[in-house]
Amino acid sequence: MSRFAYVNGRFVRHGIASVHIEDRGYQFADGVYEVIALAGGRFVDLDLHLTRLERSLGELRIAKPMSDRALAMVLGNLARRNGIRDGSVYLQITRGVAPRDFAFPANAEPQVVATARRARPVDPAALAQGVKAITIPDLRWARCDIKSVGLLPAAMGKQAAREAGAYEAWQYDRDGFVTEGTSSNAWIVTRDDELITRPPTHAILNGITRLVVIELAKAAGLRFVERPFTVEEALAAREAFVTSTTSFVMPITRLDDATIGDGKPGPFVGQLRARYLSHMARIAGAGA
């Protein structure tokens, strides 16, 4: 947990950090966020995160509160104040504080808060044996490409996964196609060794780890296709996995009550996780 948080220009003790009760993020989920990994004291793919942040702000017509350079300095300072070299920072920007009204306020100033946390140890059994996912209907709004703080459907899905003893919940649309996990992008490897993940439309968040893994897969010469896949295809897949800032590349070996492939993490996920960890190590090494 953070010892210090950043709140609108000040570093304050985490336990007393607060925002106004009429912050629109609290009352309307009127804000966006990013989670950015730290490796060896350096941010992983910070430029990609800041690009996505700017896009999310633009889609919601929230003013950008500061330059990318200033924001990077704030987040770096926050990580150092908390003594975190390997972990992540959480950044949230809301439209601002204003009397409660659905329409956008004319003069509200964006509110910026950030916290930092150390990386959680990875369970060796999860990597060696893979983890379970469940499938649930996708109940979210139609603009999942915006990294909004409106995360109640994701929280409900994550709770359902926890109660089922699963690592993640894969959401599916009304046509039976998997969209994404509650906090991750979904991937399968077909019996023909084709790597599949859904294309970045309004139906999913274009994950930063997803983007990096696509480039790593192309560099490795893996057969890669962006297209929707059904729950039935996932159940028949040779491999399945998720990608995210905190999970990196995590093998899925059970989906609902079925076994994926031979029930063990396969060569695709092993190679891509190794390549992604090397990517992070290069970033960490650059700061040595």
Phi, psi and omega in degrees: 000145178299139166278327180234147172238161174253127179224105172049055173095357182230144170266121185230160176301135185304321185293341181246003179295137182204162173232166183293147181294341177258022169298131185290341173295323179285320186269333184230003189054037186268072182187175182227168180209167172218147170241120187240126182284152173242134176226117181061030179083003180242144180286139181269117177056043182302321182298321179293321178295317182292326176296316179293321177301314180298322178295315179300315178300317181296320180296329179264000180059042173259132182295141176289123190284336181198171180289161177301320181297315179295319180295319177298322178294317178300312183292322176295319178297318179299315179298317180294318179299330179267001178065033184254121176252327178235114184168224181200160171243144175251125180240131178228134177233124178248168182295329177136189182257131180198156174306141188297116178202139184296320181295152180297134176289151185285323191235019180292142177262134179304141178258133184238122175229152179208146175226169180222151178211153178285154178293140175279141178300139178278131178292115181302328180294326180296320180285323183284325185250345187083173183233171181260145170234154172246166177248140181219154175297143178277112184259007190279174180284181189270007180234058181289350177288344176270129182276073185278155176280002176283082192248017182300314177300323177295319179296319178296319178293320178295322177295319178299320178296316180299317181293337178268004182072028184250160180279324187209162173241126175268126181269145178232147183275184186293343178264004178088008179270137177292132174268291178193177174282175180292333177215033183200163171266148186255140182223150169224161170240121183284171177296342177266016179061039176254126180274124188235135167212155186290142179290156183280093174248191176295348185280344182220163170273132179280089186299144178292316176298322175304311181299318181293317181296324176302314180294322178295321178294318178297318180296330180277355180076021179283146177286117188232135179222134172265113176198157175293150172226150183273167173301320180298318177297320179297319180294332180266002186289159175280323178218159173212151178198170176237157174230143175193170181298325183263335179267344186062253176232112186240124182288137172255119182246353173223136178232117190057239181254014184252153176268135176270126179060229179265012177083010179231152175303136185263181185293327179297308182295324178296316180293317183290323176295316179298318179292323179291319177297325175294321176302314179294321181296324178295318179295315179298318181294331180294339180262002183288000000 
